[in-house]
Amino acid sequence: MNINIKDLSIEELFELNSEVVRLIKVKRSQASKKAKRDLFSGAKVSFEARGSRQSGTVIKTMRKFANVRVGSVVWRVPMHVLTKE
């Protein structure tokens, strides 16, 4: 089913936007929960930040974020962007 969004009313666009935002939040939440199951303090991880790949060690996991030590700097990183090495 194809929908031409140019033909939708403002109300329909707002409804569509709300649904898309809701789905994005659900997918991020699922990814965070999966990452939390796989990550623990001391795990080696990497993530994209400021245009480059950063590698470090998890020092603390929280509900949606992890504190990752990269050199002498500690980053607060969303769980869903971490890749276990």
Buried (B, 14 or more C-beta within 10 A) or exposed (E): EEEEEEEEEEEEEEEEEEEEEEEEEEEBBEBBBEBBEEBEEEBEBBBEEEEEEBEBBBBEBEEBBBBBEBEEEEBEBBBBBBEEE
